Amino acid sequence: MKISQNEIVEENISNASPNDSDDENHNRRVVKAVYNALLRGSGETEKLAKVVGKELEWRYHGPPHCNHMMKKLTGESTQRSFKFRPRRMRSVKGDRLIVEGWEDVGEYWVHVWRVKDGIITQLREYFNTLLTVVSEDSNEVRVWRSTPWARVQGSLPDLVLSI
């Protein structure tokens, strides 16, 4: 799958009511705003502070030196050397968004965001880790899986996240 740098493949799997759909669209805009602010760099910290909760729950799986997102969100890293360019985004259960991206071999990532009332409350960050997301309360067991491109790029750990 070849995707230009500015194109994000958006997927939606929920059987939501129209009001839920509005919430999902708002949540997508919130998460996209984070990536846009990070791409623009300095001067965007105020925008991030408005959408990232003060008590953000964060989990990370990957090489210790690759937890780029948390370093950027906390201001620990202001370097623009690593840029998150989302390639695929999927809304799951209305309040969660799964975002996937890659640059080269060795730079594959997945973020699972949880957004409540326009504020990001949870982030699961996976770097150089394949991910399969399953639902605890749905007839459809597997709701998302890392893109096939990432699966043929070598040996990576493969985890299952239950939401």
N, C-alpha and C positions, 0 to 999 in steps of 0.2 A: 504494500500500500504506500504510494508516494503522495505525500501531503506537503504543500508549500508551507513556509514558515508562518505565514499569516492565517492559515486555514486550520480550523479546529473541526473535527468531525464530532457533531453533537448527537447523542443518542438519548432517548427517553424511554423508560420501560414501565413507568407506573401507569396504573389504571386510575388516574386521579380525577377528581371532580374539577370543574372549571376554576374554583377558588384555589384548590391545591396546585393547579397548573400555574396560577399567578404566583404563588409562593415559590414554586420551583424555578420559574423564570427570574424572580427576584434573587433567589439564592445563586443562580448562575451568574447574574450580574455582579453580585458581591464577590464571588470567587474569581471571576474574570478581572475585576478591579484590582485584586491582589496581584495577579500575574502582570497586569499592565503597569502597576506602580513599581513592581520590582524591575521590570524592563527599563522603565524611565530612570530609575536610580535615585540619587540623592534629591532631597526635597519632597519626597513622597511619603515620609514616615508618618506625617499627620493623617494622611488618607488611610494608611494601614492601621493606625491606632483606632480609627473610628469603626473599623469592621472586625478587628481581631479582639476577642474577649480577653479581659485582664487575667482570667483564670483558664487560659487555653489548656486543654488536655492534649498532650502530645505523646505519640509513640513513634519510635524509629526502628527500622530494620535495614541494615546495610553496613558497608565499611565505615568505621568510626570517623574517618576524615571526609565523608561525603554527606553529612547531614546539613546540606546547604540551606534548605528552607528555614529551619529553625534559627540558624545563624543570621539569616537575612531578616526574619521577622523580629528578632530581639535586638537587632542593630549591632550584634557582635561582628558581623561581616558586612562591610559596605562595598566590598570588591564587586566589580561587574564581570569578573572572569567567568563565573558560571551563570548562564542565563537559562531560566525555565521557559521553554517554549511548548505550551500544551499542544498536543496533536489529537487527542481524543478526550471527550468529556461525556459522562453519562450521569443522569440524575437517577437516584435510587431511593425509594421510600420517601420522596418529597424533601427531606431535610439533609440528604447526603448527596455529595457529588464525587464521582471518581474521575480523576484527571490523570492522563498518561502522557508521557513525553520522552523523547530521546534526542540525542545529538549524534553521537557516534557509537561504535562498539565500546562498551565500558561506561556508557553514560545513559542508562535507562532508569526511569523513575515513575512511580505511581504515588499520587496523593489522594487520600480519602478524607474529604472535608465534611464536617457536620455544621450546619448553619441553623441558628434559632433566632427568630425575630430580627433578621438582618445582621446578626453577629456570629462570627465563626467561633464555635465553642470547642471544636475537636479537630485534630489533624493526625492522621496516620500517614507517615512518610516511609516509603519503601524505595531504596536505591539499589539498583542492580539486583533486584529481587522480583521474580514473577509472582503474580497474584491472581488468585481465583476468589471471587466474592460470592458467598452463598447467603440465602435468606433464611432466617429462623422461623418465619411465619408465612411462608408462601408455598404454593404448589410448585412453583418454578424454583428448583433447588439452586442451580447456578444462575446468578444474575449478571455476572460480569467476569471476564477473563482477560489477562494480558494479551495484547495483540500477537498474532502468529509471528510477525516480524521479530519480536523480541525473543520468542521461543527458539528460533533457529540461530541466534547470535552467540551460541556457546553455552557453557554450563553455568546456570544461575540457580540459586535456591528458589524453590517454588512453595509459597505459603497459601493457606486458606484463611480468609477472614470471614467470620460469621457476623452478620448484622441483623 
